[in-house]
Amino acid sequence: MRPLRLLAAVTGSPRLLAAAPRTGTAPVHVPPDSLSGAGGTAPAPDRPSSRTRLRAWAELLRVSALFTVPGDALAGAAATGRRPGRGTALGVGASLCLYEAGMALNDWADREEDAVDRPHRPIPSGRVAPGAALAAAGALTAAGLALAARAGRPALAVASGLAATVWAYDLRLKHTRLGPAAMASARALDLLLGATATAGAASAAPGPAGTHAAPGPAGAHPPSAALPAALALGAHTYAVTAVSRHEVQGGSTAAPLAALAGVAGLGAAALRGRPAHGEPSPAPATGTLLLPAFVTAYLRTAAVPLLHAVLNPSPPLTRRAVGGGIRAMIPLQATLAARAGSPLVGLAAMGLAPLARALSRKVSPT
């Protein structure tokens, strides 16, 4: 083979092959769109799989923390002295929607900050578009308000206040001194939403002939009776939110120490005295045993990681303390329900704890 044809065969150049003298051997044709040629076309990059997109949204919405929400409505229902019913279910649905709206809005509002401190988050990593996150926040807020409206006007009023608090926190108050107080208010309103929805739907139910509402059960209380429980849940939320402000940089001993003192105080208060608004004490066979068990679970879940953060306020241990504080809301809700005279409702809330713990190993709640 002549040098020119040898060079053409090695380089795969159609022009050299065409220009090379014929020697009885047919030239090798190389298609112009071959990847080895200058005019080649690379294949389009693969789109993210459905599983990858689902994982990104699960991280954005922090689905592992979702199991801490239904207990708010259950504790609120217990505080009214009523059994959970249709209104409670509507309250749970509204709470879940508004909670997830807050999660999506939080990441949308923090997208520039997360690009520096948490580039792995769904929005700065490019796995979720900012516009999609904002649209999800709006749609979830509308869905939550619609569900609350079906439980009655009082429930809608509480849900509207909760939605306004969530949006104000994410867009304005988060990085101010009012941030922890706003988050605490949101969680307290969520419990009151459960109480209001439960009582509202029960009062709207058809009663005996000639009446417009079903009579409440013996010992039933107005939604305002849930205020002490709401304040307790809000106090816990305030402490956890104060600690969460240091989960990226770490270095704060005062915040986890104050939170540890608050958790201990809430646990002691739950075991001391009778419920504030005078509902009957839990039945001896259930409440006497379950209430101390719930308080123990609360202290173990929240206090142990907080103590570790006090001894070593590094970012990983601080984040672990925040995650423990979030999961500890479940045994706290069970404690509040049992203290209100509904230990079985508290037991139902505690059934969500293993799910929250298992999912938190796959998707961080913070």
N, C-alpha and C positions, 0 to 999 in steps of 0.2 A: 504494500500500500504506500502510495506517495505521501510525502510529508503533509501536504495541504489536506488530503483526504483523511490522514490520521488525526490531524488537529481537529478537523470537522467532526469526526466520529467521537473524539474525546469530549469536545465542548458541546456537542449536540446542536450546533448552529445550522439552521436551515440554509442561511445565505452561503456559508462556506461549503456546504454540501452541494448546493446548486452551482457554485462557481468552480468546484473541483472537477478536473478532467474525468471523463467516463472511462472506466477500465473494465466494463462488463459486469460490475456489481451495482445493483440498484441502491440508490441513496436511502439512508434511513430518514424517515420523515418524523419530525418532532412537532406535535400540535402546538400552535401559537399560544394556547391558553394553559399550557403546562405550568405547574408550579415552579419548574426550574427555569422557565423563560422569563424575560423581562416583562412580558405583558400578561403574566399569570394572574389569576383571581383567587385570593385566599377564601376559604369557606367562612361563612358568617359565624361569629362566636355563638356557642350554645346558650340558649336562654336558661335562667335559673330554673331548676326543677320545682315542681309543686311542693315537694318536701322542704326545699331550701326556703321558699317564700313563706311557707307556713311556720318554719322555725323563726324566721325574721319577725313575723308578726307576733309570735308567742313571746319573743324577747321584748318587743316594743310594748306590748300590753301587760307584761309581767304576769303571765297567767298563773304562776305558782302562788302569787299573793291573792289570787281571786277567791281562794277558799276561806280567806279571813273575812269575807264580806257577808255571807248569809247569816252568820251568827249575830250581826248587829240587829237585823230584823227579828230574829228569834228572841234575843234578850229584850228587845222592845216589846214584843208581844207578851212575854212572860211578865213584864213589869205592869201590864194592864190587867193581869189576872185572867186573861183569856187564852184559850187554846189557839195555836197557829191555825189559820184557815186561808180562805181565798185572798183576803186582804194582805196577810203575811206573805203569801206567794207573790203577789203583785209588788209588795215592798221589796222583797228580795230581788225580783227582776229589775226594778227601777234602780236599786242600789248597785247591782252588777253593771248595768249600762253606764251609770254616772261614774262609777269607779274606773271603768275601762276608758271612758272619755277623758278622765283626768290623766291616765297613763299616757295615752296618745298625745294629748295636748302638752304634757310635760316634756316629752322628747322633742316635739316640734319647737317649743319655746327655747329649749336648751341645745338646739342643734349646733350652734356655733361654739358654745362652750364644750359640748361633748366632742367636737372635732379636735379639740386640743387635749382634753383630759380623758375622754373615753372614745377614741376613734373606732373601737370595735362595735359600738352601739349601732342599731339598724339604720338610722338615718345618716350619720356621717360615713358609715361604711358603704353607703349606696345601695343597701338591700331593700330599703323602703324609701319611697319618694316623700319629700316634705309635704307636698300637697295632698298626698294620699293619707298621711297621718292626720293632717288638719281636717280633712273631709271626714275621716273616721270619728274624730272627736265631736264634730258637729252632729253627725248622724246618731252616734250613741247617746248624746245629750238629748236629742229630740225623742229617741226611743224611750229613754228613762222617764222623761216627763210624761209621755203618753201613757206608760204603764202606771205611773203614780196617779194620773188623772182618773183612771178606771177604779181606783180605790177611794175616790171622793175628793172634794175640793180641799179639805184640810191637808190631805196627803200631798196633793199637788202643790199647795203653798209651801210645805216643808221641803219638797223636792226642788222647787224653784229656788229657795234659799240655798239649798245644798249645791245645786248647779252653779249658782252665782258665786258661791264661795270657792268652788273648785276652779272655775275660770279665773277668778281674781287671784287666787294663789299662784297658779301656773304662769299667768301673764304679768303679774305685777308684784305680788307680795312675797314670793318665794325667797328672794335674796334680801329681804328687809327684816327688821326686828319683829315684824308682825307675822312672819312666815310660820313659825311653830304654832302660834295661836290660831292662825287661819286653818292649818291642817287639823288641829285639835277640834276646832269648831265644825269642820266638815265631818269628822268621824262622829261627833256627838249628834249632829243633825241626822246622820245616817241611822243611828239607833232610834231617834225620835221619829224618823220616817216609818220605821217598822211598827212602832207603837201606834202612830196615827193611822197608818194604812189598816192595821188589824182592827182597831176600834171603829174606823170609818166604814169599812166594808161590813162589819158586824151590825152596825146601826142601820145600814142601808138594806139589810136583808129583810125579806117580807116576814112580818110577825103574825100573830093570831088575827082572826077575822076582826075587821074594824080598826086595826092599828096599821101604822105605816112603818114600824121598825120592830125587829125582834128584841125582846128584852134581854139585857145583858145577864151573864151568869152571876150567881151569888158571889160577892167579893170582887166584882169587876171594878176597875179603876179607870179614870180618864187618862188620856195620853200623857198629861202632865206628870203623872206618877212615875214616868220613866226618866224624869229629869236627873235624879241622883245617879242612876246607872249611866246615863249619858255623860254626866260630868266625870265619872270614874274612867270611862273609856276615853274621854277627851284628855284627861290628865296623863294617861299612859301614852296616848298619841303625841302629846306635846313633848314628853321626855324622849321618845324615840326619834321624833323629827329633829330635836336639838342635837342629838348624837349624829344623825345622818348628815349634818352640815360639815362634818369632819371626816367622812368616809373616804374622800379622795386624797386629802393631804395627811390626815391623821394628826397626831401630836397633842390632842386635847385629852386631859385627864378629868377636868372639871365636869364636862358634859356627861360622860358615862357614869361618873361618881354620883352626880345629881340624879340621873335616871335610875341608878341602882337604889338610891334612897327612896325615890318615888315608888318603884316597883315593890320594895319591901313594905312601904307604908300602905299601899293598896292591898297587898296580901294580908297584912295584919288587920286592916279595917274590915275585910270581907269575913274574917273569922270572928269578929268581935260584935256582940250586940245583935239586935234584931233589925230587919229591914226598916229603912227610914220612914216609908209611908204606911207602915202598919199592916201589910198583907200577912196572911198566916204563914207560920214557919213551915219549912219543908217537912214532909212526912218522915218520921223517924227511920223507917226501913230503907229509905232511899237518900233523902237529903242529908241526914246525919253522917252518912258515909261518903256520899259523892261530893259534898261541898269541900271538905278538907282535901279530897283527892284532886279536885279541880284547882284549888289554890296551890297545892304542891306542884302540879304540872305547870301552872303559870309561873311560879317562882323558878322552877328548874329551866324552863324554856327561855325566860327573859333575863334572870339574874346571873346565871353562870357565864354567858358570853359577855355580859356587861362587866362582870368582875375581871375577866381576862383583858378587856379593853382598858380598864382602869390600871391594871398592872403593866400593860404594854400597849399604849395607844397608837399602834401602827395601823396603816390603812387596812390591811387584811383583817385584823382583829376588830377594828372599828366597823367594817362592813359586816362582819359576822355578828357583831352585837346588834346592828340595825336589822339584819335578817331575823335574828332571834326575837327581837322586839316585835317585828311584824307577825311572825308565827305565834307569838305569845298572846295575840289578841283572841285567838280561838279559845284557849282555856280561860281567859278573862271573861269572854262572853258566856261561857258555860258557868263560870262562877256567879256572874250577875243573874243568870237565869235561875240557878239553884237557890241563890239568896232571895230571889223574889217568890220562891215557893214552887218552882217548876224544874225540879232536878232532872226529870226525864227529857225536857227540852234542852237542858244543858248537855245531857248525854248525847243527844242528837247532834248538837253543835260540835262536840268533841270528836264525833265520827269523821269530821273533815280534817282533823289534825294529821293523820297518817298520809292523806292525799297531798296536803300542803308540803309536808316534809319530804315525801318522795319526789314530787315535782320540782321542789327547790334545788334538788341535786342536778337537775337538767337545765332549768331556767332560773336565773337569779331573781329573787323578789325585789332587789334594789336596783 
